[in-house]
Amino acid sequence: MSIPAPIATGTFLYLILGATLLGFVFASRLTGRLSKDNAEIANVVVIISTIATWLFWLCAWMHQWHPLIKPIYEE
């Protein structure tokens, strides 16, 4: 059983999003906009929020892919 293409694509996009945000934090640390402590906190926040939003997206996608409640259509 293979991973569906939309899940692989969405996961890849969330990986790119997380890496981009971590790059912004790293660049802010290098330019001096963030102190070392604030950069460490920002790294944790970016990682946790990226995982949480990916998990929320995954759950929403899975519920639409295989719904638990099937609608009953009346004609």
GIGI-V490148 format. One record per run of one state. SS is the DSSP state (H for helix, E for strand, L for the rest). FROM is the first residue (numbers start at 0). LEN is the number of residues. If there is no record, write none. Layout:
# GIGI-V490148
ss=<SS;SS>
from=<FROM;FROM>
len=<LEN;LEN>
This chain:
# GIGI-V490148
ss=<L;H;L;H;L>
from=<0;4;31;35;65>
len=<4;27;4;30;10>
